[in-house]
Amino acid sequence: MTRITPQPGIMDIALYQGGASHVDGVEDVLKLSSNENPFGPSPKAVEAIRDAAAEMHRYPSTDHAELRAAIGALNGLDPERVICGVGSDEVLQFLCQAFAGPGDEVLYTEHGFAMYRICALMVGATPVEVAETERRVDIDTLIAGLTDRTRIVFIANPANPTATMLETGELVRLADALPPQCLLVIDSAYAEFAEGYDGGKSLVDARSNVVMTRTFSKLYGLGGLRVGWGYADREIIEVLTRIRQPFNLSTVALAGAEAALKDQEFADECVQVNAAERARLTGGMRQLGIACDDSHTNFVLARFNDEAEADKADAHLKSHGIIVRLPKSYKLPHCLRITVGRPADNTRVLDALAEFRGAA
């Protein structure tokens, strides 16, 4: 009897584990495990969502024209070269679905975002992981990993969960080294937190083999709506649009994202507070003897002596109702990824870590 089986690669995908949101027996929980905007979404986005809710019986637009126009106006992009997805994750999935498959390789780095491997396996491609150097993407190692089977190279810049960042010149060097059949995908989910960084826009404008992805889940506080976008050569966008479901974004999601994008006063204030508090959190941890690289994101990766100490620190924080992320699945078992919160949140974290250090 023929047995119904999934396509090759699918059963190799581990179920995704999101950041925890509760601690048993603790009511005053501070969630700093998912790099969410601690101030939430723009009030104008909330208002737009409420208004759009009254139209939920109507199908949304299929071309996302108004949101793409707003994205283009803010970022100096051609809206015809923008595609919107259910989070930037869906755009990553589109790219693998369109340009990779059985016999192809998808390249990413040691501490790279879990979705890169997952998206490769979804389409039966072979995920290939290359080493990083002290939590930084190593361009020479990536170039050495390229083969005639490589179809996509995924890089997060700034990176998650390391918070480190490559200079544009390094990205250019990688793009120049790609074989002709290969795309470079720059996942810029945290670009807004990196001062002076265009997310890869200039590289996309200069080359037809580079794609930039962005999200509304981090700075804009819309993780619950799931909205992201990609920017690429028009021919690539046309290919991706052919496999995008016509109603992939809801009326509510489209309205909320557009309103959030247009409230740059709120967004700018969030960026400024994040920069100041990130510096305070980083400096405070270093004073406690907890190592961390300079962060270009809205989180800090704290490094402890070993996995056992990181586990103890995590347990101590949880005892104070503070939830952070243990990035063991990212081969960083001795680390804790801590979202930069509001000023009072970060004080609470530093006080708890100081108590942990005093008791250790």
C-alpha positions in Angstrom: 0.0 0.0 0.0 1.4 3.4 -1.0 2.2 5.5 2.1 1.5 9.3 2.0 4.8 11.1 2.8 5.8 14.7 2.7 8.3 16.1 0.3 12.1 15.7 1.1 13.4 18.1 3.7 10.1 18.9 5.4 10.5 16.4 8.2 14.0 17.8 8.9 12.4 21.1 10.0 12.3 21.5 13.8 9.2 23.3 15.1 10.0 27.0 15.6 10.2 28.1 19.2 9.2 31.7 19.8 10.2 33.8 22.8 8.5 32.8 26.1 5.9 35.2 27.4 5.0 34.0 30.9 6.7 32.7 34.1 4.8 30.3 36.3 3.7 31.9 39.6 4.8 35.4 38.5 2.3 38.1 37.7 4.5 41.2 37.0 6.2 39.6 33.9 8.7 41.7 31.8 9.0 40.1 28.4 12.3 40.9 26.8 12.6 37.7 24.7 11.3 38.6 21.2 12.9 42.0 20.4 9.5 43.8 20.4 9.1 47.5 20.6 8.5 48.1 24.4 6.4 51.2 23.5 4.1 49.2 21.3 2.8 50.5 18.0 2.2 54.1 17.0 -1.2 55.4 18.4 -2.0 56.4 14.9 -1.5 52.9 13.7 -3.8 51.7 16.5 -6.4 54.2 15.4 -6.1 53.1 11.7 -6.5 49.5 12.8 -9.7 50.2 14.7 -11.1 52.1 11.7 -10.1 49.2 9.3 -11.8 46.7 11.6 -15.2 48.0 10.5 -14.3 46.9 6.9 -13.2 43.4 7.7 -16.0 42.0 5.6 -14.3 43.4 2.5 -11.4 41.7 0.8 -8.2 43.7 1.0 -6.4 45.1 -2.0 -4.4 42.5 -4.0 -1.6 44.9 -5.1 -0.8 46.6 -1.8 -0.4 49.8 -3.9 -0.9 52.3 -1.1 1.5 50.6 1.4 4.1 50.1 -1.3 3.8 53.8 -2.2 4.3 54.7 1.4 7.3 52.4 1.7 8.8 53.9 -1.5 8.2 57.5 -0.4 9.9 57.0 3.0 12.9 55.0 1.7 13.4 56.6 -1.7 12.4 53.4 -3.5 10.5 52.5 -6.7 7.2 51.0 -5.4 7.1 48.8 -8.4 10.2 47.0 -7.0 8.6 46.4 -3.6 6.7 43.2 -2.6 4.8 42.9 0.7 4.5 39.7 2.7 3.2 38.2 5.9 6.3 39.4 7.8 9.6 39.4 6.0 9.7 35.7 6.7 7.2 35.1 3.9 9.4 37.1 1.5 12.3 34.8 2.4 10.0 31.9 1.7 9.0 33.3 -1.7 12.7 33.6 -2.6 13.5 30.0 -1.8 10.3 28.8 -3.5 11.1 30.8 -6.7 14.9 30.3 -6.9 15.9 27.2 -5.1 14.9 23.5 -5.0 16.2 20.0 -5.0 19.9 19.8 -5.9 20.5 23.5 -5.0 22.3 24.9 -2.0 21.2 27.8 0.3 24.1 29.4 2.2 23.9 31.1 5.6 26.1 31.6 8.6 26.7 29.8 11.9 24.5 32.0 14.0 22.1 33.0 11.2 18.3 33.4 11.7 16.6 30.0 11.9 14.2 30.7 9.0 17.1 30.6 6.5 17.5 26.8 7.0 13.8 26.3 7.3 13.0 28.0 4.0 15.7 26.0 2.3 14.3 22.7 3.6 10.7 23.7 2.7 11.6 23.6 -1.0 13.9 20.5 -0.8 17.1 22.6 -1.2 20.3 21.8 0.8 21.0 24.3 3.6 24.7 24.9 4.0 26.1 26.6 7.1 29.4 28.4 7.3 31.3 29.5 10.3 31.3 33.0 11.8 34.3 34.7 13.4 33.7 35.9 16.9 29.9 36.3 16.3 30.5 38.2 13.0 29.7 37.1 9.5 33.0 36.3 7.8 32.9 37.3 4.2 36.0 35.2 3.2 34.4 32.1 4.7 31.1 32.8 2.9 32.9 33.2 -0.4 34.8 30.0 0.2 31.5 28.2 0.8 30.1 29.2 -2.6 29.7 26.4 -5.2 28.1 26.0 -8.6 25.0 24.7 -6.7 24.6 27.8 -4.5 21.4 29.7 -5.4 20.8 31.9 -2.4 23.0 33.5 0.3 21.2 34.8 3.3 22.8 37.4 5.6 21.1 39.3 8.4 22.6 42.8 8.7 22.5 43.8 11.5 22.5 40.2 12.7 20.1 38.3 15.0 20.9 37.0 17.6 24.5 38.5 17.7 23.6 42.2 17.1 26.8 42.6 15.1 27.0 44.3 11.8 28.9 44.3 8.5 30.1 47.5 6.8 28.6 48.1 3.3 32.0 47.5 1.7 32.1 43.9 3.0 28.6 43.3 1.5 29.8 44.7 -1.8 32.8 42.3 -1.8 30.5 39.4 -1.3 28.1 40.5 -4.0 31.0 40.8 -6.4 32.1 37.3 -5.7 28.7 35.6 -6.3 28.4 33.2 -9.2 25.9 34.3 -11.9 23.1 32.0 -10.7 23.2 33.2 -7.1 21.1 35.8 -5.2 22.4 37.7 -2.1 19.5 38.3 0.3 20.2 41.0 3.0 17.8 40.5 5.8 17.6 44.0 7.3 14.9 43.5 10.0 16.8 45.7 12.4 18.1 48.3 9.9 16.3 51.2 11.5 18.3 50.8 14.7 21.7 51.0 12.9 22.5 54.7 12.4 23.3 55.7 8.8 22.5 52.3 7.4 20.2 52.1 4.3 19.4 48.4 4.9 21.1 47.4 1.6 19.2 49.8 -0.6 22.3 51.1 -2.4 23.5 47.6 -3.1 20.1 46.5 -4.6 20.0 49.7 -6.7 23.5 48.8 -8.1 23.0 45.1 -8.7 20.3 42.9 -10.1 21.3 39.9 -7.9 20.7 41.5 -4.5 17.5 41.5 -2.5 16.7 43.5 0.7 14.0 42.4 3.2 12.5 44.5 5.9 9.8 44.2 8.6 7.2 46.1 10.6 7.6 43.7 13.5 10.5 45.4 15.3 10.7 49.2 15.3 7.0 49.7 14.2 5.7 47.4 16.9 3.4 45.4 14.6 4.7 41.8 15.2 1.1 40.7 15.9 -0.1 41.9 12.4 2.7 40.2 10.5 3.8 42.6 7.8 7.1 42.7 5.9 8.5 43.7 2.6 11.2 43.1 0.1 13.0 45.3 -2.4 14.8 43.9 -5.5 15.2 44.2 -9.3 11.8 44.5 -11.0 12.2 41.1 -12.7 12.8 39.4 -9.4 9.7 41.1 -7.9 7.6 40.0 -10.8 8.7 36.4 -10.2 7.9 36.6 -6.5 4.5 38.2 -7.2 3.5 35.3 -9.3 3.7 33.0 -6.2 2.4 35.4 -3.7 -1.2 34.7 -2.6 -3.4 37.7 -3.8 -4.9 38.3 -0.4 -1.8 37.5 1.8 -2.2 40.7 3.8 -5.4 41.7 5.6 -7.2 45.0 5.4 -6.3 45.6 9.1 -2.6 44.7 8.5 -2.3 47.0 5.5 -4.0 49.9 7.3 -1.9 49.5 10.4 1.4 49.3 8.5 0.7 52.3 6.4 -0.2 54.4 9.4 2.8 53.3 11.4 5.1 54.1 8.5 3.7 57.6 8.2 4.1 58.4 11.9 7.9 58.9 11.8 7.8 61.2 14.8 6.8 58.2 17.0 9.3 55.9 15.2 12.2 58.4 15.6 11.5 58.8 19.3 11.6 55.0 19.7 14.9 54.8 17.9 16.4 57.6 20.1 15.3 56.0 23.3 16.6 52.6 22.1 20.0 54.0 21.3 20.4 55.6 24.7 19.0 52.7 26.6 21.1 50.2 24.6 24.2 52.1 25.5 23.1 52.1 29.2 22.3 48.4 29.2 25.6 47.5 27.4 27.7 49.7 29.7 25.9 48.4 32.8 26.5 44.8 31.9 30.1 45.4 31.1 30.6 47.0 34.5 29.2 43.8 36.0 31.8 41.8 34.1 29.3 40.5 31.6 30.7 40.6 28.1 28.7 41.9 25.1 29.6 43.2 21.6 28.5 46.6 20.5 24.9 46.2 19.4 23.4 47.7 16.2 19.9 46.5 17.0 17.2 46.7 19.7 18.7 43.9 21.8 22.0 43.0 23.5 23.7 39.6 23.5 25.1 39.0 26.9 28.0 36.5 27.2 28.7 34.5 30.3 31.6 32.2 31.2 29.8 29.1 30.1 26.4 27.5 29.5 25.9 26.7 33.2 26.4 30.3 34.2 24.0 31.5 31.4 21.4 29.0 32.7 21.7 30.3 36.2 21.5 33.9 35.1 18.4 33.1 33.1 16.8 31.4 36.1 17.7 34.3 38.3 16.1 36.8 35.9 13.0 34.6 35.7 12.7 34.6 39.5 12.4 38.4 39.1 9.7 38.0 36.4 12.2 38.9 33.6 12.0 36.8 30.5 15.0 36.9 28.0 16.0 34.5 25.2 18.4 31.6 25.6 19.9 31.3 22.1 21.1 27.7 22.4 19.6 26.7 19.1 21.8 29.4 17.5 25.0 27.7 18.9 25.3 30.4 21.6 24.6 28.3 24.7 26.7 30.6 27.0 24.6 33.7 26.0 21.4 35.5 26.8 19.7 37.7 24.2 18.1 40.6 26.0 15.7 43.1 24.3 16.3 46.7 25.1 13.2 47.8 27.1 11.9 51.0 28.5 14.2 52.9 30.9 12.5 51.3 34.0 12.7 47.9 32.3 16.4 48.1 31.8 17.0 49.3 35.3 15.1 46.2 36.5 17.3 44.0 34.4 20.6 45.6 35.6 19.5 45.4 39.2 18.6 41.7 38.8 22.0 41.0 37.1 23.8 42.9 39.8 22.1 40.8 42.4 23.0 37.7 40.4 26.7 38.7 40.2 26.7 39.5 43.9 25.4 36.0 44.8 27.5 34.2 42.2 
